[in-house]
């Protein structure tokens, strides 16, 4: 499938999941020395292949969309951070409600002031995250939101460096950035994290014990 068409198909899929409602969220895919990005301010389920921006690896647009009124997403510097620091093949920005609610549960424990952490362990879908098994502890960094998306860049990069085993950074009261080696890999990582965040929220709602709580207390 053509990369532009792949982005459009993923946007439609994520719209049905409620991850990119309104004009929120975004998807970016790298191919060789080019980066393809969905535009800003467009309903994701209506994006067409001709709406996609193409950038070089430094983030400079080399090919604009057919509609000259479209703008490059403010997510661009955050997407570029994953390509730069993690050699990602694709990056997904989701406004998942499951993730948003889970970020409200994140507590600051033995980390810099700007970053919180959500811990997960002994939940089946952890096995779907790169480099993690059922009994491992997956730590998802959570940074504070800012009025503008691009203002998240510095703290996101710091969180990526502090948590080298995480393939995502969540944003409190906002959503999540997830990356992978390819578009398919980024998609599966985002799905696993959405599942884990929903499980954490529902365990809290139902008053069930969260296996990660004992680990969080022990390491605080």
C-alpha positions as CSV (number, residue, x, y, z in Angstrom):
1,X,0.0,0.0,0.0
2,X,1.2,3.5,-0.8
3,X,2.4,5.3,2.3
4,X,-0.1,8.2,1.8
5,X,-3.0,5.7,1.5
6,X,-1.7,3.8,4.5
7,X,-1.8,7.0,6.7
8,X,-5.4,7.7,5.5
9,X,-6.4,4.1,6.3
10,X,-4.9,4.2,9.7
11,X,-6.6,7.6,10.4
12,X,-9.9,6.1,9.5
13,X,-9.3,3.1,11.7
14,X,-8.2,5.2,14.7
15,X,-11.3,7.5,14.2
16,X,-13.6,4.5,14.7
17,X,-11.7,3.7,18.0
18,X,-12.2,7.3,19.2
19,X,-8.5,8.0,19.2
20,X,-8.5,10.9,16.7
21,X,-11.9,12.5,17.1
22,X,-12.4,16.1,16.0
23,X,-9.2,17.0,14.3
24,X,-7.0,15.7,17.1
25,X,-4.2,13.1,16.9
26,X,-2.0,12.3,14.1
27,X,0.2,9.7,12.2
28,X,3.6,9.9,10.7
29,X,5.6,7.3,8.7
30,X,9.2,7.3,7.6
31,X,10.3,5.8,4.4
32,X,14.1,6.0,3.5
33,X,15.0,9.7,3.9
34,X,11.4,11.0,3.7
35,X,8.8,11.5,6.4
36,X,5.1,11.5,5.7
37,X,2.7,13.3,8.0
38,X,-1.0,13.9,8.2
39,X,-1.9,17.6,8.2
40,X,-3.2,19.8,11.0
41,X,-6.8,20.8,11.5
42,X,-8.4,18.1,9.2
43,X,-11.0,15.5,10.3
44,X,-8.8,12.4,10.3
45,X,-11.5,10.1,8.8
46,X,-11.7,12.5,5.8
47,X,-8.0,12.8,5.0
48,X,-7.0,12.1,1.4
49,X,-3.6,10.9,0.1
50,X,-3.1,14.3,-1.6
51,X,-3.4,16.0,1.9
52,X,-0.2,14.4,3.2
53,X,3.0,16.4,3.8
54,X,6.4,15.0,2.9
55,X,9.4,16.2,4.9
56,X,13.1,15.5,4.9
57,X,14.8,14.0,8.0
58,X,15.5,17.5,9.3
59,X,11.8,18.3,9.2
60,X,11.9,20.6,6.2
61,X,8.8,20.2,3.9
62,X,9.9,18.9,0.5
63,X,6.4,18.2,-0.9
64,X,3.3,20.0,0.1
65,X,-0.3,18.8,-0.1
66,X,-2.5,19.4,-3.0
67,X,-4.6,21.9,-1.0
68,X,-2.3,24.9,-0.2
69,X,-4.5,26.0,2.7
70,X,-3.5,22.9,4.8
71,X,-0.9,23.4,7.5
72,X,1.8,21.1,8.9
73,X,0.8,19.6,12.2
74,X,2.2,21.1,15.5
75,X,3.0,17.5,16.3
76,X,5.9,17.6,13.8
77,X,8.7,18.3,16.2
78,X,7.5,15.6,18.5
79,X,7.3,13.1,15.7
80,X,10.8,14.1,14.6
81,X,12.1,13.5,18.1
82,X,11.1,9.8,17.9
83,X,12.9,9.6,14.5
84,X,15.9,11.3,15.9
85,X,16.3,9.7,19.3
86,X,14.8,6.2,18.6
87,X,15.3,5.7,14.9
88,X,11.5,5.1,14.6
89,X,9.8,4.0,11.5
90,X,6.5,5.4,12.4
91,X,4.9,7.5,15.2
92,X,1.2,7.7,16.3
93,X,-0.3,10.4,18.4
94,X,-3.6,9.3,20.0
95,X,-6.1,11.1,22.1
96,X,-7.4,7.8,23.5
97,X,-9.8,8.3,26.5
98,X,-8.3,5.3,28.2
99,X,-4.8,6.9,28.1
100,X,-6.1,10.3,29.1
101,X,-7.8,8.9,32.2
102,X,-4.8,6.8,33.1
103,X,-2.5,9.8,33.0
104,X,-4.6,11.3,35.8
105,X,-3.6,8.4,38.0
106,X,0.1,8.9,37.4
107,X,2.1,10.0,40.4
108,X,5.5,11.6,40.7
109,X,7.8,9.2,42.3
110,X,11.6,9.6,42.4
111,X,11.7,11.3,39.0
112,X,12.3,14.9,37.9
113,X,9.5,17.4,38.6
114,X,8.3,17.5,35.0
115,X,7.7,13.7,34.6
116,X,5.4,11.2,36.2
117,X,5.2,7.5,35.6
118,X,2.6,4.8,35.1
119,X,3.7,1.3,36.0
120,X,2.3,-2.0,34.6
121,X,3.1,-5.6,35.4
122,X,1.5,-9.0,35.3
123,X,-1.0,-8.1,32.6
124,X,-1.1,-10.2,29.5
125,X,-0.8,-7.4,26.9
126,X,2.6,-6.3,28.4
127,X,3.9,-9.2,26.3
128,X,2.9,-7.2,23.2
129,X,5.3,-4.4,24.1
130,X,8.8,-4.5,22.6
131,X,11.3,-6.0,25.0
132,X,8.8,-6.8,27.8
133,X,7.3,-10.0,29.3
134,X,4.4,-10.8,31.6
135,X,6.4,-10.4,34.8
136,X,8.4,-7.4,33.7
137,X,7.6,-3.9,34.8
138,X,6.7,-1.5,32.0
139,X,7.2,2.1,32.9
140,X,5.3,4.7,30.8
141,X,6.5,8.3,31.4
142,X,3.8,10.9,31.7
143,X,4.7,14.6,31.0
144,X,2.5,17.6,31.8
145,X,0.4,19.1,29.1
146,X,1.1,22.6,27.6
147,X,-1.2,25.1,25.8
148,X,0.5,24.3,22.4
149,X,1.5,20.9,21.2
150,X,5.0,22.0,20.0
151,X,5.8,23.3,23.5
152,X,5.9,19.6,24.6
153,X,9.0,18.9,22.6
154,X,11.8,19.5,25.2
155,X,10.1,17.5,28.0
156,X,9.1,14.7,25.6
157,X,12.8,14.4,24.5
158,X,13.9,14.4,28.2
159,X,11.4,11.7,29.1
160,X,12.5,9.6,26.1
161,X,16.1,9.8,27.4
162,X,15.1,9.0,31.0
163,X,13.0,6.0,29.9
164,X,15.0,4.2,27.2
165,X,12.9,1.0,27.4
166,X,9.6,2.8,26.8
167,X,8.3,3.1,23.2
168,X,5.9,5.8,24.2
169,X,5.4,9.0,26.2
170,X,2.0,10.0,27.5
171,X,0.8,13.5,28.1
172,X,-1.3,14.2,31.2
173,X,-4.9,15.2,30.4
174,X,-4.1,14.9,26.7
175,X,-3.0,11.6,25.1
176,X,0.1,9.7,24.0
177,X,2.9,9.5,21.5
178,X,3.8,5.9,20.5
179,X,6.5,4.8,18.0
180,X,7.7,1.6,16.4
181,X,10.0,0.1,13.8
182,X,7.2,0.3,11.2
183,X,3.7,1.6,10.9
184,X,2.4,-1.9,11.8
185,X,4.7,-2.1,14.9
186,X,3.7,1.4,16.1
187,X,0.0,0.4,15.7
188,X,0.3,-2.8,17.7
189,X,2.3,-0.9,20.4
190,X,-0.4,1.8,20.6
191,X,-3.2,-0.9,20.9
192,X,-1.3,-2.7,23.7
193,X,-0.8,0.5,25.6
194,X,-4.5,1.5,25.2
195,X,-5.5,-1.9,26.6
196,X,-3.2,-1.6,29.6
197,X,-4.3,1.9,30.4
198,X,-8.0,0.8,30.2
199,X,-7.2,-2.1,32.5
200,X,-5.5,0.2,35.0
201,X,-8.5,2.6,35.0
202,X,-11.0,-0.2,35.4
203,X,-9.1,-1.8,38.2
204,X,-9.3,1.5,40.0
205,X,-13.0,1.9,39.3
206,X,-13.8,-1.7,40.5
207,X,-11.5,-1.5,43.6
208,X,-9.4,-4.4,42.3
209,X,-5.8,-4.8,43.3
210,X,-3.3,-3.5,40.7
211,X,-0.2,-5.7,40.6
212,X,1.9,-2.6,39.9
213,X,0.9,-0.8,43.1
214,X,3.3,-2.8,45.3
215,X,6.1,-2.2,42.9
216,X,5.4,1.6,42.9
217,X,5.4,1.7,46.6
218,X,8.6,-0.3,46.9
219,X,10.5,2.0,44.5
220,X,9.2,5.3,45.9
